[in-house]
Amino acid sequence: MDVVDLPDPTPGDGEQLFEVSAAGIDFADTHHRES
């Protein structure tokens, strides 16, 4: 898994763009990634 910069997304017709200011993962997520 790498951290990369991406261009700002643009919503399409009938779509809405939301800003996510926080997110979290737990141990099960990291364990699943290692598998």
Backbone bond lengths (Angstrom), bond angles and torsions (degrees), N, CA, C in turn:
res aa  C-N    CA-C-N  psi(-1)  N-CA   C-N-CA  omega(-1)  CA-C   N-CA-C  phi
1 M - - - 1.437 - - 1.527 107.51 -
2 D 1.320 116.16 131.63 1.456 121.44 -178.73 1.519 110.51 -123.18
3 V 1.316 116.36 148.79 1.456 122.26 173.10 1.517 107.35 -93.17
4 V 1.330 117.08 123.04 1.455 121.65 -177.91 1.526 110.04 -135.77
5 D 1.330 116.31 156.79 1.461 121.76 174.21 1.520 108.54 -90.08
6 L 1.334 116.15 134.01 1.451 122.00 178.15 1.520 109.21 -123.86
7 P 1.332 117.53 155.30 1.463 118.96 177.06 1.532 110.56 -66.44
8 D 1.331 116.28 154.48 1.457 120.16 177.73 1.527 109.33 -62.72
9 P 1.329 117.46 134.03 1.463 119.98 -179.64 1.529 111.17 -72.66
10 T 1.301 116.02 154.28 1.462 121.24 174.91 1.523 107.37 -123.85
11 P 1.325 117.05 128.97 1.470 119.37 -178.86 1.521 111.28 -71.11
12 G 1.318 115.71 146.51 1.455 121.40 176.62 1.517 110.37 -90.05
13 D 1.305 116.86 -175.63 1.464 121.70 178.44 1.528 110.28 -60.78
14 G 1.314 116.91 130.63 1.462 121.46 179.13 1.517 113.87 76.92
15 E 1.320 118.28 7.76 1.460 122.64 179.25 1.519 109.91 -111.25
16 Q 1.330 115.54 158.86 1.455 121.14 177.58 1.525 108.20 -130.87
17 L 1.323 116.32 141.95 1.458 122.08 -178.23 1.521 109.25 -101.34
18 F 1.334 117.45 130.57 1.457 123.42 178.34 1.519 109.33 -117.58
19 E 1.315 116.80 142.90 1.460 121.05 175.34 1.526 108.68 -93.66
20 V 1.323 116.56 126.35 1.460 122.33 177.54 1.517 107.12 -99.63
21 S 1.327 116.28 117.39 1.461 119.65 -177.11 1.522 112.44 -98.53
22 A 1.334 117.34 -12.94 1.460 120.39 178.95 1.526 109.23 -154.89
23 A 1.317 115.67 148.24 1.460 121.61 176.35 1.520 107.74 -151.15
24 G 1.300 116.76 159.43 1.455 119.18 -179.36 1.514 111.32 -141.89
25 I 1.311 114.99 158.09 1.457 121.68 173.59 1.514 107.79 -131.37
26 D 1.309 116.24 158.32 1.462 119.43 177.57 1.534 109.09 -121.60
27 F 1.307 115.82 -179.55 1.460 120.74 -175.44 1.522 111.50 -58.34
28 A 1.331 118.47 -38.71 1.458 120.62 -178.89 1.531 110.91 -61.61
29 D 1.332 117.30 -37.08 1.462 120.74 177.23 1.527 111.40 -63.26
30 T 1.317 118.15 -44.43 1.457 121.11 -179.20 1.535 110.26 -69.09
31 H 1.319 117.56 -36.72 1.454 121.12 179.23 1.533 109.72 -66.22
32 H 1.326 117.07 -41.29 1.469 121.08 178.80 1.529 110.39 -64.07
33 R 1.310 117.84 -36.98 1.470 122.42 -179.83 1.530 110.84 -65.68
34 E 1.326 117.27 -35.28 1.469 121.30 -178.16 1.520 112.35 -73.92
35 S 1.317 117.97 -20.69 1.477 122.26 -176.55 1.503 111.72 -73.77
